[in-house]
Amino acid sequence: MKIVGLTGGIATGKSTVARLLAEFGARIIDADALAREVVDRGHPAFDAVVARFGAAILKSDGTIDRDRLAARVFADPEEKAALERIVHPAVAEAMAARLADIEAADPHGVVVLDVPLLFEAKMDAGLALVVVVYAPEAKQMERLTRRNGLSRDDAQARIRAQMPMAEKRRRADVVIDNSGSLDATRSQTEALWRRLNRR
């Protein structure tokens, strides 16, 4: 089994590249989806998040209000670090379980770990390749304000809360530039897929 790390900055188009890789035949493990799963009611991380951040982050139905929590943690690096200390280990555990299931079913497959904070969470060790999806900050800002309805200040705070893109690019084995057309991104992703399937 070949395990690849896929990361990038917020709104650089990582999900687009993951979708294309899935289309080509990769098995995708989405850390964001797992992060949502592990803080659902009934999971230990839910109790830990509520204990740390208080009932003010809950909706009327008792689930976590992700927008309210995000606004709080992106405004304060200490709060963000506290949330990550709860969520990251739970995500790593869920990811290990998914990897074991995939390996049992498809031992020669390509698995892509789609992890926004791959470097920050120190999950880049021992991977076959690390792929970074890049877009310039102006493009990230445009996508965040249009797609997520964020103000420019909020969009900038979210971008700046992550490791700088220049550092992510420096650590990458492969950089996919997603600042142009979908066809250009598809072409780069196809080249990556061919590389991953060389025996």
N, C-alpha and C positions, 0 to 999 in steps of 0.2 A: 504494500500500500504506500502510495506517495502522498505525503501531507504537505500542503502549501498554505502559507499564511497570506491573507489578503487584507490590506489595511489602506488607510488614506485619511484625509481630513474630513471634517463634517461638510457635506454637500459637494464633495469632489466627484461623486458618481460611482462609489464603490459598489452599491447595490446593482447598478447597471452591469458592471463587469461580472459580478457574482451571477446575475441572471444569465448572461451570455455563456459563462463557463458551465452553468447547469444545463443549458441548451446543448452544449457540446458533449455533455456526458459526465461532468464532475459531480461528486456528492458534496453538497454545501452544508456546513454547520454554521448557522447564523448566531453569533454571540449576542446580538441585540435581542433576537427572539428569545434566546435562553435567559437573558437578563430580565426580560418581562415575565417569563415563566416562573423564575425562582422567587420573584417577589409577589406572586399571586397568593391569595389567602390559602392557608393550609400548608404552605411551605415555610421552613424555618427562617429563611431570609426575610419573609414578610414581617414576622414578629420582631426580628432584630431591627428592621428599618423603622417600624412604628415606635419601638422602644427608644430608638435614638432620635428620631425627628418629631415625634409626638402626633397626636390625633389630628392636628391641624392639616396634615398632609392627606387625610382621607376624604373621599367623596361621601355623599350621603348614603351610598350603598355599602360602605365599609371597605371599598377597594382603594388602592393608592391613586391619588390624583397626580399622574405623571407630569403634567404641565406645571403644577404648583411645586412639586418636588424639584423639577429641573430648574425652574426660576430661582429657587433657593440655593441649590448647589452650584449653579453656574455663576452666581453672584459672590460666592465665598469659597476660596480654595480649600479651607479647612473642612467645610461641610462636604465638599466634593470628595475629598480624601476619605472622610468618614464613611460616606456612602460606598465608595469603591472597596473599602476594607470589608464591608459586609457582602457586597454583591460579587466581587471578583472570585473569591474562593468557591462560592456556590456555582458560579458559571463554569469554572474550571472543572469542577466535579461532574456537572451535567455534560460537559463537552467530552470528558474522558469516557463516560458511559456511552455516548453516541459513537465515539470513535471505535470502541470495543464492538458495538453492534455492527457497524459498517465493515470492520475488518473481518468479522465472522461471516458476513454475507458476501463480501467482494474484496478478497485479500489483495487483488492486483489493481484495484481502482485508484482514482485520483480524488483525494478529499481536500476541499478548500475550507480552511477556517477563516470565516469572514468576521474579523475582530477589529472594531474601530480603534481600540486602545492596545493593539498587539504589542507595541514596544513598551508602552507605559506599564502594562501588566506583566512584562517580561515573559511573554509567551512565544517569542520569536526563536528561541533556542531549539536546535535539533530538527528544524523544518527543511524540507527538500529545497524550497525557494520561498523568499518573501517578496510579495508583489505589492507595490504602492500605487494607488490610483491618485493622480495629481490633477488639480485644476488651480489656476491662480486665485489669489485671495479675492480679487474683484469679482470673479465668477462665483466663488463660494458665497460672497455677500449677496449677489444678485439672486442666486438660487434660494438662499435662506429667507430673504425678505419676501420674495414672490411665493415660494412653495410653502413656507412655514408661517408666513404672515408676521415675521419678527420685525421689530424696529431695527434700524441700522446699528444702534448701540447694543441691543441684545444679540444681534447676529455677530457683531464683532467680539462681544464677550465670549460667545460660544467658540468662535474660531481661536481666539487667544488662549482659551482654557486648555487647548490641546497642544501637544508637542508641535513645534514649528514644522511646516511642510518641508523646508530645506533639510532639516535633520532626518525626517522620515525618508526623503529621497536618497540621502547619503547612505542610509542603512539598507536600502532596498537592493535586491538582486535584479529585479525587473521593475521599471516604472512605466505605467500606462498613462499617457497624457489624455485626459478626458475633457480638454478645454475646447475641442472642435466638434465635428459632426459625430452622430451615432455610427456612421459607416467607418469613420477613422478609428473610433474606439473598438468596433467589431474587428477590424483588420488587425489591430494590435493584440486583441484578445485571442484571435485565431492563431496568430504567430506564437503566443504563449502556450496555447493548447497543444500545438504541434511539438513544441519543445518539451512539454510535460509528458508527451506520449512517446518520446524517443526511448527505446530500451537500451 
